């Protein structure tokens, strides 16, 4: 009898002991989940979506007493776990939410709960590659671009953002950011002989600026396609007005020439004025499509392939040292070497001659009585003049002088003859 009692007692204790863990477990609830960047916006954590590792996680309050129960951060896998006494009603709040849109930020909990918190930010992705065949699509054999892609701007929570990444072996790159206003900048690969290709669709980056503005869309795709360009800058149609064989110091001339982008990429075009020093001319005006000095200037904006701009300037010639008007466009577009070095303006140079102003003062004839211009009308004798002689139109003074000369000669001869007789 005692033996059976002992067995029964032992069994009771074993059953009681076996029930303790279950009873203790019933006294708590567990709330756990992952905090992640919800790239596709479906509010569910999908493979490949980025988690908020080692973050602040969640905090939990007792709804009835409004007391904070505790804070529970995330681990390296973006997961949090809160074990709470069973009974009260709790509110589980995501505290890693600054700078993100939230489909929800808190949820109540009264029992075991799997609770994930999605975050909606700004997701930028695309391909950066060398588009060898120019079809606008990344092919398996086309190499990824090696340059570093940058994003800068400011998040709505005031955080300054400056991040960079490189594309993977498949040419794909991605940025996952807080909500904000950002600028994405493509890498400059001119040292590798590569340039951004002309956009073929709405996802291609602007090849003029190499940048893209990131606005309010949650997901933005930006593709950066590169190609090997053939730059070709040309200068045509240099004219000088007025056109003269010889100019004088102080003369003003109008110079006009055309810059043409004959290559396949956009870029600024640079011009140098040969054979003209700053002291040789005075620049009176110049068209506002170029900027720089008189001798060295470039277009204000990038010139598209096939496009041309006309440059005009008004100059005052200040020296006889000016022997030619020779604008020369440098054989580069956007830092890429020209494929044709024979059309930079060589055939449009204008040789000119400039001389000093004359320093001699033109002589002014002395004042004299007005003379009557002789005519071919025959002289007509007129009677009744004071001398009693007919007028022939000739002056009598000449005859009077001749008479006086003959009288003097006669008188001289008389005295000579008398001296000899004596």
DRENDO-1510 file (C-alpha; in Angstrom, 1 decimal, always signed):
<recs>
REC; n; res; u; v; w
REC; 1; UNK; +0.0; +0.0; +0.0 .
REC; 2; UNK; +2.7; +2.4; +0.9 .
REC; 3; UNK; +4.5; +1.5; -2.3 .
REC; 4; UNK; +1.5; +2.4; -4.4 .
REC; 5; UNK; +1.1; +5.7; -2.5 .
REC; 6; UNK; +4.7; +6.6; -3.1 .
REC; 7; UNK; +4.3; +5.9; -6.8 .
REC; 8; UNK; +1.2; +8.0; -7.0 .
REC; 9; UNK; +2.7; +10.9; -5.2 .
REC; 10; UNK; +5.8; +10.8; -7.4 .
REC; 11; UNK; +3.6; +10.8; -10.5 .
REC; 12; UNK; +1.6; +13.8; -9.2 .
REC; 13; UNK; +4.8; +15.8; -8.7 .
REC; 14; UNK; +6.0; +14.8; -12.2 .
REC; 15; UNK; +2.8; +15.9; -13.8 .
REC; 16; UNK; +2.8; +19.2; -11.8 .
REC; 17; UNK; +6.4; +19.8; -12.8 .
REC; 18; UNK; +5.7; +19.0; -16.4 .
REC; 19; UNK; +2.9; +21.6; -16.4 .
REC; 20; UNK; +4.9; +24.5; -15.0 .
REC; 21; UNK; +6.6; +25.6; -18.1 .
REC; 22; UNK; +3.3; +25.6; -20.0 .
REC; 23; UNK; +1.7; +27.7; -17.3 .
REC; 24; UNK; +4.6; +30.1; -17.2 .
REC; 25; UNK; +4.6; +30.5; -21.0 .
REC; 26; UNK; +0.9; +31.4; -20.8 .
REC; 27; UNK; +1.8; +34.3; -18.6 .
REC; 28; UNK; +3.7; +36.2; -21.4 .
REC; 29; UNK; +3.2; +37.2; -25.1 .
REC; 30; UNK; +5.9; +37.6; -27.8 .
REC; 31; UNK; +5.8; +40.4; -30.4 .
REC; 32; UNK; +8.5; +40.1; -33.1 .
REC; 33; UNK; +9.2; +41.1; -36.7 .
REC; 34; UNK; +11.5; +42.8; -39.1 .
REC; 35; UNK; +11.9; +46.5; -40.0 .
REC; 36; UNK; +12.7; +46.9; -43.7 .
REC; 37; UNK; +12.7; +49.2; -46.7 .
REC; 38; UNK; +9.7; +48.2; -48.7 .
REC; 39; UNK; +11.0; +48.7; -52.2 .
REC; 40; UNK; +7.9; +47.3; -54.1 .
REC; 41; UNK; +5.4; +48.8; -51.7 .
REC; 42; UNK; +3.4; +45.6; -50.9 .
REC; 43; UNK; +3.9; +46.0; -47.1 .
REC; 44; UNK; +5.4; +42.6; -46.9 .
REC; 45; UNK; +9.1; +41.7; -46.4 .
REC; 46; UNK; +10.4; +40.1; -49.6 .
REC; 47; UNK; +13.7; +38.5; -50.3 .
REC; 48; UNK; +16.3; +41.0; -51.3 .
REC; 49; UNK; +14.7; +44.0; -49.6 .
REC; 50; UNK; +17.0; +45.9; -47.3 .
REC; 51; UNK; +16.6; +45.6; -43.5 .
REC; 52; UNK; +17.3; +48.2; -40.8 .
REC; 53; UNK; +20.1; +46.3; -39.1 .
REC; 54; UNK; +21.1; +47.2; -35.5 .
REC; 55; UNK; +18.6; +50.0; -35.4 .
REC; 56; UNK; +16.5; +51.5; -32.6 .
REC; 57; UNK; +13.7; +49.0; -33.4 .
REC; 58; UNK; +10.4; +49.5; -31.5 .
REC; 59; UNK; +9.2; +50.7; -28.2 .
REC; 60; UNK; +6.1; +49.3; -26.3 .
REC; 61; UNK; +3.7; +51.1; -24.1 .
REC; 62; UNK; +0.9; +49.8; -21.8 .
REC; 63; UNK; -2.2; +51.3; -23.3 .
REC; 64; UNK; -4.2; +51.2; -20.0 .
REC; 65; UNK; -1.5; +53.0; -17.9 .
REC; 66; UNK; +0.3; +54.9; -20.8 .
REC; 67; UNK; +3.5; +53.7; -19.3 .
REC; 68; UNK; +6.5; +52.7; -21.5 .
REC; 69; UNK; +7.2; +49.1; -21.0 .
REC; 70; UNK; +10.5; +49.0; -22.9 .
REC; 71; UNK; +12.5; +49.5; -26.1 .
REC; 72; UNK; +13.6; +46.7; -28.3 .
REC; 73; UNK; +16.3; +47.2; -31.0 .
REC; 74; UNK; +16.9; +45.2; -34.1 .
REC; 75; UNK; +19.7; +42.8; -34.6 .
REC; 76; UNK; +22.0; +42.3; -37.6 .
REC; 77; UNK; +19.1; +40.9; -39.6 .
REC; 78; UNK; +16.8; +43.8; -38.9 .
REC; 79; UNK; +14.7; +41.8; -36.5 .
REC; 80; UNK; +13.4; +42.8; -33.0 .
REC; 81; UNK; +11.7; +40.6; -30.3 .
REC; 82; UNK; +9.7; +41.8; -27.3 .
REC; 83; UNK; +8.6; +39.3; -24.6 .
REC; 84; UNK; +5.9; +41.0; -22.5 .
REC; 85; UNK; +3.7; +40.0; -19.5 .
REC; 86; UNK; +0.4; +38.8; -20.6 .
REC; 87; UNK; -2.8; +40.7; -19.7 .
REC; 88; UNK; -2.4; +44.4; -20.6 .
REC; 89; UNK; -3.1; +45.8; -24.0 .
REC; 90; UNK; +0.1; +47.1; -25.6 .
REC; 91; UNK; +0.9; +49.5; -28.4 .
REC; 92; UNK; +4.0; +48.6; -30.4 .
REC; 93; UNK; +5.5; +51.6; -32.1 .
REC; 94; UNK; +8.2; +51.7; -34.8 .
REC; 95; UNK; +10.8; +54.3; -33.7 .
REC; 96; UNK; +13.0; +53.9; -36.7 .
REC; 97; UNK; +10.8; +56.0; -38.9 .
REC; 98; UNK; +12.3; +59.5; -39.3 .
REC; 99; UNK; +12.6; +60.5; -42.9 .
REC; 100; UNK; +10.4; +57.7; -44.3 .
REC; 101; UNK; +6.8; +57.4; -45.4 .
REC; 102; UNK; +4.9; +54.7; -43.4 .
REC; 103; UNK; +1.9; +52.7; -44.3 .
REC; 104; UNK; +1.5; +52.3; -40.6 .
REC; 105; UNK; +3.7; +53.2; -37.6 .
REC; 106; UNK; +2.1; +51.3; -34.7 .
REC; 107; UNK; +0.0; +48.4; -34.0 .
REC; 108; UNK; -1.8; +47.1; -30.8 .
REC; 109; UNK; -0.9; +43.7; -29.3 .
REC; 110; UNK; -2.6; +41.5; -26.7 .
REC; 111; UNK; -1.2; +38.2; -27.7 .
REC; 112; UNK; +1.6; +36.6; -29.6 .
REC; 113; UNK; +2.1; +38.7; -32.8 .
REC; 114; UNK; +4.4; +38.7; -35.9 .
REC; 115; UNK; +4.6; +42.3; -36.8 .
REC; 116; UNK; +6.8; +43.7; -39.6 .
REC; 117; UNK; +7.2; +47.4; -40.2 .
REC; 118; UNK; +7.7; +48.5; -43.8 .
REC; 119; UNK; +9.4; +51.9; -44.6 .
REC; 120; UNK; +8.8; +53.8; -47.9 .
REC; 121; UNK; +11.7; +56.0; -48.9 .
REC; 122; UNK; +13.3; +57.0; -52.3 .
REC; 123; UNK; +14.6; +54.1; -54.3 .
REC; 124; UNK; +16.8; +54.8; -57.3 .
REC; 125; UNK; +18.1; +52.0; -59.5 .
REC; 126; UNK; +19.2; +51.4; -63.1 .
REC; 127; UNK; +22.0; +50.3; -65.3 .
REC; 128; UNK; +25.4; +52.0; -66.0 .
REC; 129; UNK; +27.1; +50.3; -69.0 .
REC; 130; UNK; +28.9; +50.7; -72.3 .
REC; 131; UNK; +26.1; +50.5; -74.9 .
REC; 132; UNK; +28.3; +48.9; -77.6 .
REC; 133; UNK; +25.5; +48.3; -80.2 .
REC; 134; UNK; +23.6; +51.5; -79.3 .
REC; 135; UNK; +20.3; +49.8; -78.8 .
REC; 136; UNK; +19.7; +51.3; -75.4 .
REC; 137; UNK; +19.5; +47.8; -73.7 .
REC; 138; UNK; +22.1; +46.2; -71.5 .
REC; 139; UNK; +23.3; +43.1; -73.2 .
REC; 140; UNK; +25.2; +40.3; -71.5 .
REC; 141; UNK; +28.4; +41.0; -73.4 .
REC; 142; UNK; +28.3; +44.8; -72.7 .
REC; 143; UNK; +30.7; +45.9; -69.9 .
REC; 144; UNK; +29.5; +47.8; -66.9 .
REC; 145; UNK; +30.8; +51.4; -66.5 .
REC; 146; UNK; +33.5; +51.6; -63.9 .
REC; 147; UNK; +32.8; +55.1; -62.6 .
REC; 148; UNK; +31.3; +56.0; -59.3 .
REC; 149; UNK; +27.7; +57.2; -59.3 .
REC; 150; UNK; +26.9; +59.9; -56.7 .
REC; 151; UNK; +23.7; +61.2; -55.1 .
REC; 152; UNK; +23.6; +64.3; -53.0 .
REC; 153; UNK; +20.8; +66.3; -51.3 .
REC; 154; UNK; +18.9; +66.7; -48.1 .
REC; 155; UNK; +16.3; +64.5; -46.5 .
REC; 156; UNK; +13.1; +65.9; -45.1 .
REC; 157; UNK; +14.3; +65.2; -41.6 .
REC; 158; UNK; +17.2; +67.7; -42.3 .
REC; 159; UNK; +19.9; +65.0; -42.8 .
REC; 160; UNK; +22.5; +65.9; -45.4 .
REC; 161; UNK; +22.9; +63.0; -47.8 .
REC; 162; UNK; +26.1; +62.4; -49.9 .
REC; 163; UNK; +26.4; +58.8; -51.0 .
REC; 164; UNK; +28.1; +57.0; -53.9 .
REC; 165; UNK; +28.1; +53.5; -55.4 .
REC; 166; UNK; +29.4; +51.6; -58.4 .
REC; 167; UNK; +27.4; +49.3; -60.6 .
REC; 168; UNK; +27.8; +45.6; -60.2 .
REC; 169; UNK; +29.1; +43.1; -62.7 .
REC; 170; UNK; +25.7; +43.2; -64.4 .
REC; 171; UNK; +25.8; +47.0; -64.6 .
REC; 172; UNK; +23.0; +47.4; -62.0 .
REC; 173; UNK; +23.2; +50.0; -59.3 .
REC; 174; UNK; +20.8; +51.0; -56.5 .
REC; 175; UNK; +20.3; +53.7; -53.9 .
REC; 176; UNK; +17.9; +53.4; -51.0 .
REC; 177; UNK; +17.3; +56.8; -49.3 .
REC; 178; UNK; +15.1; +58.7; -47.0 .
REC; 179; UNK; +12.5; +61.0; -48.5 .
REC; 180; UNK; +14.1; +64.2; -49.7 .
REC; 181; UNK; +15.3; +66.2; -52.7 .
REC; 182; UNK; +18.3; +64.7; -54.5 .
REC; 183; UNK; +20.5; +65.0; -57.5 .
REC; 184; UNK; +22.1; +62.0; -59.1 .
REC; 185; UNK; +25.3; +62.6; -61.0 .
REC; 186; UNK; +26.8; +60.2; -63.6 .
REC; 187; UNK; +30.5; +59.6; -63.6 .
REC; 188; UNK; +32.8; +61.5; -66.1 .
REC; 189; UNK; +34.5; +58.8; -68.1 .
REC; 190; UNK; +36.2; +61.1; -70.7 .
REC; 191; UNK; +39.6; +59.7; -69.6 .
REC; 192; UNK; +38.5; +56.3; -70.7 .
REC; 193; UNK; +37.3; +57.8; -74.0 .
REC; 194; UNK; +33.6; +57.3; -73.1 .
REC; 195; UNK; +30.8; +59.8; -73.1 .
REC; 196; UNK; +27.1; +59.7; -72.2 .
REC; 197; UNK; +25.0; +58.6; -75.2 .
REC; 198; UNK; +22.0; +60.5; -76.5 .
REC; 199; UNK; +18.9; +59.5; -74.6 .
REC; 200; UNK; +16.7; +57.0; -76.2 .
REC; 201; UNK; +13.9; +56.9; -73.6 .
REC; 202; UNK; +12.5; +58.6; -70.5 .
REC; 203; UNK; +14.8; +56.6; -68.2 .
REC; 204; UNK; +18.1; +57.7; -69.8 .
REC; 205; UNK; +20.0; +60.4; -67.9 .
REC; 206; UNK; +20.4; +63.9; -69.6 .
REC; 207; UNK; +23.5; +63.7; -71.6 .
REC; 208; UNK; +23.9; +67.5; -71.5 .
REC; 209; UNK; +24.1; +67.8; -67.7 .
REC; 210; UNK; +25.0; +64.2; -66.7 .
REC; 211; UNK; +22.5; +64.6; -63.9 .
REC; 212; UNK; +18.9; +63.7; -62.9 .
REC; 213; UNK; +16.7; +65.2; -60.3 .
REC; 214; UNK; +15.0; +62.8; -57.9 .
REC; 215; UNK; +11.4; +64.0; -57.1 .
REC; 216; UNK; +8.5; +62.6; -55.2 .
REC; 217; UNK; +8.2; +59.1; -56.8 .
REC; 218; UNK; +9.1; +56.3; -54.5 .
REC; 219; UNK; +10.9; +54.3; -57.2 .
REC; 220; UNK; +12.9; +56.0; -59.9 .
REC; 221; UNK; +14.8; +54.4; -62.7 .
REC; 222; UNK; +17.9; +56.1; -64.2 .
REC; 223; UNK; +20.0; +54.5; -66.9 .
REC; 224; UNK; +23.5; +55.7; -67.9 .
REC; 225; UNK; +24.6; +54.5; -71.3 .
REC; 226; UNK; +28.1; +55.3; -72.6 .
REC; 227; UNK; +29.7; +55.2; -76.0 .
REC; 228; UNK; +32.9; +56.0; -77.8 .
REC; 229; UNK; +32.3; +59.5; -79.3 .
REC; 230; UNK; +33.8; +61.1; -82.4 .
REC; 231; UNK; +34.2; +64.8; -81.7 .
REC; 232; UNK; +34.5; +67.3; -84.6 .
REC; 233; UNK; +34.5; +71.1; -84.0 .
REC; 234; UNK; +34.5; +73.4; -87.1 .
REC; 235; UNK; +34.7; +77.1; -87.8 .
REC; 236; UNK; +33.2; +78.5; -91.0 .
REC; 237; UNK; +32.3; +81.8; -92.8 .
REC; 238; UNK; +34.6; +84.4; -91.2 .
REC; 239; UNK; +33.6; +87.8; -92.5 .
REC; 240; UNK; +34.8; +91.4; -91.9 .
REC; 241; UNK; +32.7; +94.4; -92.5 .
REC; 242; UNK; +33.4; +96.9; -94.0 .
REC; 243; UNK; +35.7; +95.0; -96.4 .
REC; 244; UNK; +38.7; +97.3; -97.3 .
REC; 245; UNK; +42.2; +96.9; -98.8 .
REC; 246; UNK; +43.6; +99.1; -96.0 .
REC; 247; UNK; +42.3; +100.1; -92.6 .
REC; 248; UNK; +43.4; +103.0; -90.5 .
REC; 249; UNK; +44.1; +103.0; -86.8 .
REC; 250; UNK; +40.8; +103.9; -85.1 .
REC; 251; UNK; +38.7; +102.2; -87.7 .
REC; 252; UNK; +35.8; +100.0; -86.4 .
REC; 253; UNK; +35.1; +96.6; -88.0 .
REC; 254; UNK; +32.5; +94.0; -87.5 .
REC; 255; UNK; +33.8; +90.4; -87.3 .
REC; 256; UNK; +31.4; +87.4; -87.7 .
REC; 257; UNK; +32.0; +83.7; -87.9 .
REC; 258; UNK; +30.1; +80.4; -87.3 .
REC; 259; UNK; +30.9; +77.5; -85.0 .
REC; 260; UNK; +29.6; +74.1; -86.1 .
REC; 261; UNK; +29.5; +70.9; -84.1 .
REC; 262; UNK; +30.0; +68.2; -86.7 .
REC; 263; UNK; +30.6; +65.4; -84.2 .
REC; 264; UNK; +28.3; +63.1; -82.3 .
REC; 265; UNK; +28.3; +64.4; -78.8 .
REC; 266; UNK; +27.4; +67.8; -77.3 .
REC; 267; UNK; +29.9; +70.1; -75.7 .
REC; 268; UNK; +31.2; +73.6; -75.4 .
REC; 269; UNK; +33.4; +75.0; -78.2 .
REC; 270; UNK; +36.5; +77.0; -77.4 .
REC; 271; UNK; +38.0; +79.7; -79.7 .
REC; 272; UNK; +41.4; +81.4; -79.7 .
REC; 273; UNK; +42.1; +84.6; -81.7 .
REC; 274; UNK; +45.5; +84.3; -83.3 .
REC; 275; UNK; +47.8; +87.2; -84.1 .
REC; 276; UNK; +45.9; +89.8; -81.9 .
REC; 277; UNK; +47.3; +91.2; -78.7 .
REC; 278; UNK; +45.1; +92.9; -76.2 .
REC; 279; UNK; +46.7; +96.3; -77.1 .
REC; 280; UNK; +46.1; +95.7; -80.8 .
REC; 281; UNK; +42.3; +96.1; -80.7 .
REC; 282; UNK; +39.6; +97.5; -78.5 .
REC; 283; UNK; +36.6; +95.3; -78.2 .
REC; 284; UNK; +33.4; +97.3; -78.3 .
REC; 285; UNK; +30.9; +94.5; -78.2 .
REC; 286; UNK; +30.6; +90.8; -78.5 .
REC; 287; UNK; +27.6; +88.4; -78.8 .
REC; 288; UNK; +26.4; +87.0; -75.5 .
REC; 289; UNK; +26.6; +83.3; -76.7 .
REC; 290; UNK; +30.3; +83.2; -75.7 .
REC; 291; UNK; +32.3; +84.1; -72.6 .
REC; 292; UNK; +35.9; +84.8; -71.8 .
REC; 293; UNK; +38.6; +87.2; -72.8 .
REC; 294; UNK; +39.1; +88.9; -76.2 .
REC; 295; UNK; +41.8; +86.3; -77.2 .
REC; 296; UNK; +40.4; +83.2; -75.6 .
REC; 297; UNK; +36.7; +82.4; -75.1 .
REC; 298; UNK; +34.1; +79.6; -75.3 .
REC; 299; UNK; +30.4; +79.1; -75.9 .
REC; 300; UNK; +28.2; +79.7; -72.9 .
REC; 301; UNK; +26.3; +76.5; -73.4 .
REC; 302; UNK; +26.9; +73.1; -74.9 .
REC; 303; UNK; +26.4; +72.8; -78.7 .
REC; 304; UNK; +24.4; +69.8; -79.8 .
REC; 305; UNK; +25.6; +67.6; -82.7 .
REC; 306; UNK; +24.7; +69.2; -86.0 .
REC; 307; UNK; +24.0; +72.5; -84.4 .
REC; 308; UNK; +25.8; +75.8; -85.1 .
REC; 309; UNK; +26.1; +79.2; -83.4 .
REC; 310; UNK; +27.2; +82.5; -84.9 .
REC; 311; UNK; +29.6; +84.7; -83.0 .
REC; 312; UNK; +29.7; +88.5; -83.7 .
REC; 313; UNK; +32.0; +91.1; -82.4 .
REC; 314; UNK; +32.7; +94.8; -83.0 .
REC; 315; UNK; +36.4; +95.8; -82.8 .
REC; 316; UNK; +38.3; +99.1; -83.0 .
REC; 317; UNK; +41.7; +98.8; -84.6 .
REC; 318; UNK; +44.3; +100.3; -82.2 .
REC; 319; UNK; +47.6; +99.3; -83.8 .
REC; 320; UNK; +49.3; +98.7; -87.1 .
REC; 321; UNK; +50.5; +95.4; -85.6 .
REC; 322; UNK; +47.1; +93.8; -86.6 .
REC; 323; UNK; +47.9; +91.8; -89.7 .
REC; 324; UNK; +45.1; +89.3; -89.8 .
REC; 325; UNK; +41.7; +88.3; -88.3 .
REC; 326; UNK; +42.1; +84.6; -87.5 .
REC; 327; UNK; +39.6; +83.0; -85.1 .
REC; 328; UNK; +40.5; +79.3; -84.5 .
REC; 329; UNK; +38.3; +76.8; -82.8 .
REC; 330; UNK; +40.2; +74.3; -80.7 .
REC; 331; UNK; +40.0; +70.7; -81.9 .
REC; 332; UNK; +38.1; +69.5; -78.8 .
REC; 333; UNK; +34.4; +69.1; -77.8 .
REC; 334; UNK; +33.7; +68.4; -74.2 .
REC; 335; UNK; +37.2; +67.3; -73.6 .
REC; 336; UNK; +37.2; +64.7; -76.5 .
REC; 337; UNK; +39.8; +65.0; -79.3 .
REC; 338; UNK; +38.7; +65.9; -82.8 .
REC; 339; UNK; +38.6; +63.4; -85.6 .
REC; 340; UNK; +39.2; +66.2; -88.2 .
REC; 341; UNK; +41.9; +68.8; -87.5 .
REC; 342; UNK; +41.5; +70.6; -90.9 .
REC; 343; UNK; +38.3; +72.5; -90.3 .
REC; 344; UNK; +39.2; +74.7; -87.3 .
REC; 345; UNK; +39.1; +77.9; -89.4 .
REC; 346; UNK; +42.4; +77.7; -91.3 .
REC; 347; UNK; +40.8; +78.4; -94.7 .
REC; 348; UNK; +38.8; +81.4; -93.4 .
REC; 349; UNK; +41.6; +83.6; -91.9 .
REC; 350; UNK; +41.6; +87.1; -93.2 .
REC; 351; UNK; +44.8; +89.0; -93.9 .
REC; 352; UNK; +44.4; +92.8; -93.4 .
REC; 353; UNK; +46.6; +95.9; -93.5 .
REC; 354; UNK; +46.4; +98.7; -90.9 .
REC; 355; UNK; +48.2; +102.0; -91.3 .
REC; 356; UNK; +48.6; +105.1; -89.0 .
REC; 357; UNK; +46.5; +108.1; -89.5 .
REC; 358; UNK; +48.3; +110.9; -91.5 .
REC; 359; UNK; +50.1; +113.4; -89.3 .
REC; 360; UNK; +50.7; +116.1; -92.1 .
REC; 361; UNK; +48.3; +119.1; -92.0 .
REC; 362; UNK; +46.8; +119.9; -95.4 .
REC; 363; UNK; +48.1; +123.4; -96.7 .
REC; 364; UNK; +45.6; +126.2; -97.1 .
REC; 365; UNK; +46.1; +128.6; -100.1 .
REC; 366; UNK; +46.9; +132.2; -99.2 .
REC; 367; UNK; +44.1; +134.8; -99.8 .
REC; 368; UNK; +44.3; +136.7; -103.1 .
REC; 369; UNK; +42.1; +139.0; -105.2 .
REC; 370; UNK; +39.5; +137.2; -107.1 .
REC; 371; UNK; +40.6; +136.6; -110.6 .
REC; 372; UNK; +38.3; +136.5; -113.6 .
REC; 373; UNK; +38.4; +133.3; -115.6 .
REC; 374; UNK; +39.2; +134.1; -119.2 .
REC; 375; UNK; +36.7; +133.2; -121.8 .
REC; 376; UNK; +36.9; +132.4; -125.5 .
REC; 377; UNK; +34.6; +135.3; -126.5 .
REC; 378; UNK; +36.5; +137.7; -128.9 .
REC; 379; UNK; +37.3; +141.1; -127.4 .
REC; 380; UNK; +35.0; +143.9; -128.7 .
REC; 381; UNK; +36.2; +147.5; -128.9 .
REC; 382; UNK; +34.2; +149.9; -126.8 .
REC; 383; UNK; +34.2; +153.6; -127.4 .
REC; 384; UNK; +33.8; +156.3; -124.8 .
REC; 385; UNK; +36.2; +155.2; -122.1 .
REC; 386; UNK; +38.2; +157.8; -120.1 .
REC; 387; UNK; +41.5; +157.1; -122.0 .
REC; 388; UNK; +40.0; +157.7; -125.4 .
REC; 389; UNK; +41.4; +154.3; -126.5 .
REC; 390; UNK; +39.4; +151.5; -127.8 .
REC; 391; UNK; +39.2; +148.7; -125.2 .
REC; 392; UNK; +40.6; +145.4; -126.2 .
REC; 393; UNK; +40.1; +143.7; -122.9 .
REC; 394; UNK; +44.0; +143.8; -122.3 .
REC; 395; UNK; +45.6; +145.9; -119.6 .
REC; 396; UNK; +47.7; +149.0; -120.7 .
REC; 397; UNK; +50.1; +148.7; -117.9 .
REC; 398; UNK; +52.4; +146.3; -119.8 .
REC; 399; UNK; +52.9; +148.8; -122.6 .
REC; 400; UNK; +53.7; +151.7; -120.2 .
REC; 401; UNK; +56.4; +149.6; -118.6 .
REC; 402; UNK; +57.9; +148.7; -121.9 .
REC; 403; UNK; +58.0; +152.4; -122.9 .
REC; 404; UNK; +59.7; +153.4; -119.7 .
REC; 405; UNK; +62.3; +150.8; -120.3 .
REC; 406; UNK; +63.1; +152.0; -123.9 .
REC; 407; UNK; +63.3; +155.6; -122.7 .
REC; 408; UNK; +65.8; +154.7; -120.0 .
REC; 409; UNK; +67.9; +152.8; -122.6 .
REC; 410; UNK; +67.9; +155.8; -125.0 .
REC; 411; UNK; +69.0; +158.2; -122.2 .
REC; 412; UNK; +71.8; +156.0; -121.3 .
REC; 413; UNK; +73.0; +155.8; -124.9 .
REC; 414; UNK; +72.9; +159.6; -125.2 .
REC; 415; UNK; +75.2; +160.1; -122.3 .
REC; 416; UNK; +77.7; +157.5; -123.5 .
REC; 417; UNK; +77.9; +159.2; -127.0 .
REC; 418; UNK; +78.5; +162.6; -125.5 .
REC; 419; UNK; +81.3; +161.3; -123.3 .
REC; 420; UNK; +83.1; +159.9; -126.3 .
REC; 421; UNK; +82.9; +163.3; -128.3 .
REC; 422; UNK; +84.4; +165.2; -125.4 .
</recs>
